[in-house]
Amino acid sequence: MTVPPAANLQDPAESFYSHWMALNDWLREHRGLWQPAPFMEPAPPWTKQYPDLARLIAEISDEQRQILEDAPARLAAMVGVQVPSLARYEHLTALADLRPAESEVSLATLPEVRAVDMPGRKRGQSGAFAAALRPLEQSVLDWCCGKGHLARTLAAVCQEPVHGLEWNAELVREGNRLAVKYGDAVSLQCQDVLAEDLVLPPGYHGVALHACGDLHRRLMRRGSEAGLSRLSVSPCCYHLTDADSYRPMSRRAASHDGLLAPSRSDLRLAVRETVTAPARVREQTRLVSQWRLGFDSLQRELRGIDEYLAVPSHPSKVIHEGFAGFCRWAAHKKAMALPPDIDFDAWEAQGVRRWEQVRRHELVRHLFRRPLELWMVLDYALYFEEQGYQVRLGEFCDRSLTPRNLLLDAVRTSEEAN
């Protein structure tokens, strides 16, 4: 098998383990900045611990906030003046650049006329992922393949057939129909990948593009146990797990003194980015967030208890009933009686003010999204190394295409393969 070019390998001057340890210690040191959720705490404790930082954040304009939201390195440099240790962000998140040339991505991307029912971003992500994995010399196993969009993309650049596993029978039928229609060397199979009796033949190259949480971790474990010669994973939705807190996969991370133990709720922070969300979705998210904060301020007043009261997900029809309708719905859900003389306009305005404050406090918290994600993915890299793989870790596409742009590419060493 051809091993990916050495030029793309992680810099040997800093091992995965030393990088992971540095992130672990940095995240533990700053837990007070990223664990409290500003949405639930109008004045997070760090605003008292770092008053100069709180003033700096409060004075940021809306325009600056929007720019800094998508420029974490720039944000880190700014807040590092008040909290110098935060300036280490850029060094701690530095990775190898595994992005292929645009010409290579173009050749590996499924032509638009054949990308039936394939969203544009998915098409671009699949093309970049496929180009970053070349050469593909073995039969590929597409894990949680859906309708086979990635499988059909890979088939065009792979020397062997591509197989896919997917639990949804309807998606499997439609994916196989498309493969036959366009003559792709792809076959999809209906399979629950979490089933205990699943057997993976060792000759495959297992791939997973944005399989969520326990699904991508399952491929890593089962694939390495089965001796798959290559495993290529771009993880997503780390919080989708049955565990209450993150348990490291690698022995070295699990046995580390002072191990960070983020909860399932903490893990949501790693994927709280909306750079790819449509404007309509962003606007609706903003409106509902303001309403929830307005109701939160109202319920604190009515109950005489200064604490957040969780409200379940709302039905879509509530959006059309305005803020007053939302409050009545939320109060009913929490068995609260609303007085008849509530000034809903005033409480809605309070929600807008709270939202502006939350957005600024969240800037500080969001600085830890990538470090927390990378802390987990470096643990994955250590796990692969412990299983006898040579590992590449880096970014396979620009963040603007998808914030989940990390690629773990693990090739079993010749000694282990034999």
C-alpha positions in Angstrom: 0.0 0.0 0.0 1.2 3.5 -0.7 1.6 5.5 2.5 0.3 9.2 2.2 3.2 11.7 1.5 5.5 12.3 4.5 5.3 16.0 3.9 1.7 15.9 5.2 2.5 14.1 8.4 2.2 15.8 11.8 5.4 17.6 12.7 7.5 15.0 14.6 9.0 17.7 16.8 5.8 17.7 18.8 4.2 14.4 19.4 0.4 13.8 19.6 0.8 13.1 23.3 2.7 16.2 24.2 0.2 18.3 22.1 -2.7 16.5 23.9 -1.1 17.1 27.4 -0.6 20.8 26.6 -4.3 21.1 25.6 -5.5 19.1 28.6 -3.6 21.4 31.0 -4.7 24.6 29.2 -8.4 23.6 29.2 -8.3 22.6 32.9 -6.6 25.9 33.8 -9.4 27.9 32.1 -12.4 25.8 33.0 -14.0 28.8 34.6 -14.0 30.6 31.2 -15.7 27.9 29.1 -17.8 25.6 31.4 -20.3 28.2 32.7 -23.0 28.8 30.0 -23.7 32.5 29.7 -27.2 31.7 28.4 -28.0 30.3 31.9 -25.9 32.7 33.9 -26.4 36.5 33.2 -23.1 37.2 34.9 -20.7 34.2 34.6 -18.2 34.0 37.6 -15.3 34.9 35.3 -16.7 38.4 34.9 -15.7 39.0 38.6 -12.5 37.1 38.4 -11.3 39.0 35.3 -13.1 42.4 35.4 -10.8 44.0 32.8 -11.6 41.2 30.4 -15.3 41.6 31.1 -15.1 45.4 30.4 -13.2 44.7 27.2 -15.8 42.3 26.0 -18.7 44.6 26.9 -17.2 47.4 24.8 -17.0 45.3 21.6 -19.3 46.6 18.9 -21.7 44.4 17.0 -19.5 44.6 13.9 -16.4 43.6 15.9 -18.3 40.8 17.6 -19.4 39.3 14.2 -15.8 39.5 12.9 -14.2 38.0 16.0 -16.8 35.1 16.1 -15.3 33.7 12.9 -11.7 34.7 13.8 -10.7 32.9 17.0 -7.0 33.5 16.6 -7.6 37.3 16.4 -9.9 37.1 19.4 -7.3 35.2 21.3 -4.6 37.8 20.6 -7.1 40.6 21.8 -8.1 38.9 25.1 -4.6 37.7 25.7 -3.7 41.3 26.6 -5.9 40.8 29.7 -5.4 37.1 30.3 -1.9 36.3 28.8 -2.3 32.5 28.9 -5.2 32.8 26.3 -2.7 34.1 23.7 -1.4 30.5 23.5 -4.5 29.6 21.5 -2.9 29.8 18.1 0.0 27.6 19.0 -2.2 25.0 20.7 -4.5 24.7 17.7 -1.9 24.6 15.0 -2.2 21.6 12.7 -0.8 20.1 9.5 -2.4 21.4 6.4 -3.9 18.4 4.5 -5.9 20.5 2.1 -5.4 19.3 -1.5 -4.8 21.7 -4.4 -8.0 23.1 -5.9 -7.3 21.3 -9.1 -7.2 18.0 -7.2 -10.4 18.7 -5.3 -12.1 19.6 -8.6 -11.1 16.3 -10.2 -12.3 14.4 -7.1 -15.7 16.2 -6.8 -18.7 14.4 -8.2 -20.0 16.4 -11.3 -23.0 18.4 -10.5 -25.2 16.7 -13.1 -24.6 13.3 -11.3 -24.9 14.7 -7.8 -28.6 14.0 -7.6 -30.2 15.1 -4.2 -26.7 16.1 -3.0 -26.5 19.4 -1.2 -23.8 21.7 -2.5 -21.8 21.8 0.7 -21.9 18.0 1.0 -20.7 17.8 -2.6 -17.8 20.1 -1.9 -16.9 18.4 1.4 -17.0 14.9 -0.2 -14.7 16.1 -3.0 -12.2 17.6 -0.6 -12.3 14.6 1.6 -11.8 12.2 -1.4 -8.9 14.3 -2.7 -7.2 14.3 0.7 -7.3 10.5 0.8 -5.8 9.8 -2.6 -4.4 7.4 -3.5 -7.2 5.0 -2.8 -5.9 1.5 -3.6 -8.2 -0.8 -1.7 -11.9 -1.5 -1.4 -13.5 1.3 0.6 -16.1 0.8 3.3 -18.2 3.9 3.7 -19.4 3.9 7.3 -23.0 5.3 7.9 -23.1 6.1 4.2 -26.6 7.5 4.0 -27.7 7.7 0.3 -24.1 7.0 -0.8 -23.1 10.5 -1.8 -19.5 10.1 -0.4 -19.4 6.5 -1.7 -20.2 7.6 -5.3 -17.6 10.4 -5.0 -14.9 8.0 -3.8 -15.8 5.4 -6.5 -14.7 7.8 -9.2 -11.1 8.0 -7.7 -10.8 4.5 -6.2 -9.1 1.6 -7.9 -11.5 -0.9 -6.2 -15.2 -1.1 -5.5 -16.8 1.0 -2.8 -19.2 -0.5 -0.2 -21.4 1.3 2.2 -23.2 0.5 5.5 -26.4 2.3 6.4 -29.3 1.4 8.8 -32.0 3.3 6.9 -33.3 0.9 4.3 -35.0 3.6 2.2 -31.7 5.5 1.8 -29.9 2.3 0.9 -32.5 1.5 -1.9 -32.2 5.0 -3.3 -28.4 5.0 -3.1 -28.1 1.7 -4.9 -30.6 3.0 -7.6 -28.4 6.0 -8.2 -25.2 3.9 -8.4 -26.8 1.7 -11.0 -28.1 4.6 -13.0 -24.7 6.3 -13.2 -22.6 3.1 -13.5 -20.8 3.7 -10.2 -18.9 0.8 -8.7 -20.8 1.2 -5.4 -23.0 -1.2 -3.4 -24.8 -0.2 -0.2 -26.0 -2.6 2.4 -28.6 -2.1 5.2 -26.7 -2.6 8.4 -26.9 -1.3 12.0 -23.2 -0.5 12.6 -23.7 -0.6 16.3 -24.8 -4.3 16.2 -22.6 -6.5 18.3 -22.5 -9.2 15.6 -21.1 -6.9 12.9 -18.0 -8.4 11.3 -15.6 -6.2 9.3 -13.3 -7.9 6.8 -9.7 -6.8 7.2 -9.0 -5.9 3.6 -11.1 -2.7 3.6 -10.2 0.9 4.0 -12.8 2.3 6.4 -13.9 5.9 5.9 -16.4 8.1 7.8 -17.2 11.7 6.9 -19.1 13.3 9.7 -20.4 10.2 11.4 -21.7 11.4 14.7 -20.3 10.7 18.2 -20.4 7.0 19.1 -20.8 6.1 15.4 -17.3 7.3 14.4 -15.8 6.0 17.7 -17.4 2.6 16.8 -15.7 2.5 13.5 -12.4 3.3 15.1 -12.7 0.5 17.6 -14.2 -2.2 15.4 -12.0 -1.2 12.5 -8.8 -1.4 14.4 -9.9 -4.6 16.1 -10.6 -6.2 12.7 -7.2 -5.1 11.5 -8.4 -2.8 8.7 -5.3 -1.5 7.0 -6.5 2.1 6.7 -9.0 4.2 8.6 -9.9 7.7 7.6 -12.3 9.7 9.8 -13.6 13.2 9.9 -15.4 13.3 13.3 -18.6 15.2 14.1 -21.1 15.8 17.0 -18.9 14.4 19.8 -21.6 14.9 22.3 -23.9 12.3 20.7 -22.9 9.5 23.1 -24.5 7.2 25.7 -21.8 8.2 28.3 -22.4 11.0 30.8 -18.8 12.3 30.3 -16.1 11.8 27.8 -13.9 8.7 28.4 -10.6 8.8 26.5 -10.1 6.0 24.0 -6.3 5.9 24.3 -4.5 4.3 27.3 -2.1 7.2 27.6 -4.8 9.8 27.9 -7.0 7.7 30.2 -4.1 7.2 32.6 -3.0 10.8 32.7 -2.9 12.6 36.1 -5.1 15.6 36.1 -7.3 14.3 33.2 -10.0 16.7 32.0 -13.4 15.1 32.3 -15.9 17.1 30.2 -19.5 16.3 30.5 -21.8 15.4 27.6 -23.1 19.0 27.9 -19.6 20.4 27.8 -18.9 18.5 24.6 -21.6 20.4 22.8 -19.4 23.4 22.9 -17.0 21.8 20.4 -19.6 21.9 17.6 -21.4 25.1 18.4 -20.6 26.9 15.2 -23.0 28.2 12.6 -20.7 29.5 9.8 -22.5 27.2 7.3 -26.1 27.9 8.5 -28.4 29.7 6.1 -29.3 33.3 7.0 -33.0 32.3 7.6 -31.9 29.7 10.2 -29.6 32.1 11.9 -32.4 34.7 12.1 -34.9 32.3 13.6 -32.3 31.1 16.1 -31.6 34.7 17.1 -35.3 35.4 17.6 -36.1 32.3 19.7 -32.9 32.8 21.8 -34.1 36.4 22.6 -37.6 35.1 23.5 -36.1 32.4 25.8 -33.9 34.9 27.5 -36.9 37.3 27.9 -39.0 34.5 29.5 -36.0 33.5 31.7 -35.8 37.0 33.1 -39.6 37.0 33.6 -39.7 33.7 35.4 -36.9 34.7 37.7 -39.0 37.8 38.7 -42.2 35.9 39.1 -40.7 33.0 41.0 -38.4 35.1 43.1 -35.6 32.6 42.4 -32.5 33.8 40.5 -31.8 30.6 38.5 -32.3 29.3 35.0 -35.4 27.3 34.3 -35.0 24.9 31.4 -37.8 25.0 28.9 -38.3 22.2 26.4 -38.1 22.5 22.6 -41.0 24.5 21.2 -43.4 23.4 18.5 -43.0 25.3 15.2 -46.5 26.9 15.5 -45.3 28.9 18.6 -43.1 31.0 16.3 -46.2 32.5 14.7 -47.7 33.5 18.1 -45.1 36.1 19.0 -43.3 36.6 22.3 -46.5 36.7 24.4 -47.6 33.4 22.9 -44.2 31.9 23.6 -44.3 33.0 27.2 -47.8 31.5 27.7 -46.6 28.2 26.1 -43.5 28.1 28.2 -45.3 29.0 31.4 -47.9 26.2 30.7 -45.0 23.7 30.2 -43.5 24.7 33.6 -46.9 24.8 35.4 -46.6 28.6 36.1 -49.4 31.0 36.3 -48.8 34.3 34.5 -50.4 37.5 35.9 -52.9 39.3 33.5 -51.0 42.6 33.6 -47.6 41.5 32.2 -45.8 44.1 30.0 -44.7 41.6 27.4 -43.0 44.3 25.3 -40.8 45.2 28.3 -39.8 41.6 28.9 -39.1 41.0 25.2 -36.8 44.1 25.2 -35.1 42.6 28.2 -34.6 39.4 26.2 -32.9 41.4 23.5 -30.6 43.1 26.0 -29.7 39.7 27.5 -29.0 38.2 24.1 -26.6 41.0 23.3 -24.8 40.4 26.6 -24.8 36.6 26.1 -23.3 37.0 22.6 -20.4 38.9 24.0 -19.8 36.6 26.9 -20.1 33.6 24.5 -17.2 35.1 22.5 -14.9 34.1 25.4 -16.4 30.7 25.7 -16.3 30.0 22.0 -12.5 30.6 22.1 -12.4 27.0 23.5 -14.4 25.3 20.9 -11.5 24.2 18.7 -9.2 23.4 21.6 -11.8 21.1 23.1 -12.5 19.4 19.8 -8.8 18.9 19.2 -8.3 17.5 22.7 -10.7 14.7 21.8 -9.3 14.1 18.3 -5.7 14.0 19.5 -6.9 11.3 21.9 -8.2 9.5 18.8 -4.8 9.8 17.2 -3.1 8.3 20.3 -5.6 5.4 20.2 -4.7 4.7 16.6 -1.0 4.8 17.3 -1.5 2.4 20.2 -3.2 0.0 17.7 -0.2 0.1 15.4 -1.2 2.8 12.9 0.8 5.6 11.4 -1.4 8.7 11.7 -1.9 12.0 9.9 -4.0 14.7 11.5 -4.9 18.0 10.0 -7.4 20.0 8.1 -8.7 18.6 4.8 -10.7 21.7 3.7 -11.3 25.3 4.6 -13.4 26.1 7.7 -15.9 28.1 5.5 -16.9 24.8 3.8 -17.4 23.0 7.1 -16.1 23.8 10.7 -15.8 20.0 11.1 -12.8 19.9 8.8 -10.4 17.7 10.8 -9.1 14.5 9.2 -7.6 11.5 11.0 -5.9 9.3 8.4 -4.5 6.1 10.0 -2.4 3.6 8.0 -1.5 0.3 9.6 2.3 -0.2 9.6 3.7 -3.0 7.6 4.8 -4.9 10.7 1.2 -4.8 12.1 -0.3 -5.6 8.7 1.8 -8.7 8.5 
